């Protein structure tokens, strides 16, 4: 129990020092003021409907069903049936 109280007292002291440091910074430091100039590009000053958008979205939002994929005609003679244990490599998209 004394160890727990000692730990709580140490944390309280650290929190107090942190709070005191922040309070001292707020009270003592004056950030000052200075004049700044911000350049705005001319394109940002033109009214929005009169200019092209900077980004064009090309996402289809029509929610129409996608057309079924067209059946590809075989590019040559049909492959022979593989023998047992033989590895056969098909072209991508080729029907099995």
BELKACOR-V327625 format. One record per residue. N is the residue number from 1. RES is the residue in one letter. SS is DSSP state (H for helix, E for strand, C for the rest). PSI is psi in radians with two decimals (NA if undefined). D_FIRST is the distance of its C-alpha to the first C-alpha in Angstrom with 1 decimal. Layout:
{{N;RES;SS;PSI;D_FIRST} {N;RES;SS;PSI;D_FIRST}}
This chain:
{{1;X;C;-0.73;0.0} {2;X;H;-0.55;3.8} {3;X;H;-0.69;5.4} {4;X;H;-0.76;5.2} {5;X;H;-0.70;6.4} {6;X;H;-0.75;8.6} {7;X;H;-0.76;10.0} {8;X;H;-0.69;10.8} {9;X;H;-0.70;12.5} {10;X;H;-0.78;14.4} {11;X;H;-0.68;15.6} {12;X;H;-0.70;16.6} {13;X;H;-0.74;18.5} {14;X;H;-0.72;20.2} {15;X;H;-0.69;21.2} {16;X;H;-0.74;22.6} {17;X;H;-0.70;24.5} {18;X;H;-0.82;25.9} {19;X;H;-0.73;27.0} {20;X;H;-0.70;28.5} {21;X;H;-0.74;30.4} {22;X;H;-0.72;31.8} {23;X;H;-0.71;32.9} {24;X;H;-0.69;34.6} {25;X;H;-0.72;36.4} {26;X;H;-0.71;37.6} {27;X;H;-0.59;38.8} {28;X;H;-0.50;40.3} {29;X;C;2.24;41.9} {30;X;C;1.98;45.2} {31;X;C;-0.35;46.2} {32;X;C;2.94;49.9} {33;X;C;2.54;52.6} {34;X;C;2.74;55.4} {35;X;C;2.37;58.2} {36;X;C;2.74;58.1} {37;X;C;2.25;60.8} {38;X;C;2.10;60.2} {39;X;C;2.26;63.2} {40;X;C;2.18;63.8} {41;X;C;2.56;66.0} {42;X;H;-0.62;69.3} {43;X;H;-0.44;68.7} {44;X;H;-0.26;65.7} {45;X;H;-0.28;67.9} {46;X;C;2.51;70.5} {47;X;C;2.50;70.1} {48;X;H;-0.78;68.3} {49;X;H;-0.37;71.2} {50;X;H;-0.20;73.7} {51;X;C;2.86;71.9} {52;X;C;2.57;70.8} {53;X;C;2.63;67.2} {54;X;C;-0.52;65.3} {55;X;C;2.23;64.0} {56;X;C;2.23;66.2} {57;X;C;2.23;64.6} {58;X;C;0.73;66.6} {59;X;C;2.29;64.5} {60;X;C;1.97;66.7} {61;X;C;0.34;65.4} {62;X;C;-0.28;68.4} {63;X;C;0.41;66.5} {64;X;C;2.61;69.8} {65;X;C;2.45;69.7} {66;X;C;2.46;70.1} {67;X;C;2.57;73.5} {68;X;C;2.57;73.6} {69;X;C;2.46;73.9} {70;X;C;2.47;77.5} {71;X;C;2.25;78.6} {72;X;C;2.34;79.4} {73;X;C;2.48;82.7} {74;X;C;2.46;82.5} {75;X;C;-0.08;83.4} {76;X;C;-2.85;85.6} {77;X;C;2.65;86.5} {78;X;C;2.43;84.0} {79;X;C;2.59;82.0} {80;X;C;2.71;82.9} {81;X;C;2.32;80.7} {82;X;C;2.60;78.3} {83;X;C;2.87;78.7} {84;X;C;2.27;75.9} {85;X;C;-0.05;73.2} {86;X;C;2.44;74.7} {87;X;C;2.25;72.4} {88;X;C;2.26;73.9} {89;X;C;2.19;72.7} {90;X;C;2.64;73.5} {91;X;C;2.60;73.9} {92;X;C;2.30;71.1} {93;X;C;-0.02;72.0} {94;X;C;2.44;74.7} {95;X;C;2.56;75.0} {96;X;C;NA;74.1}}
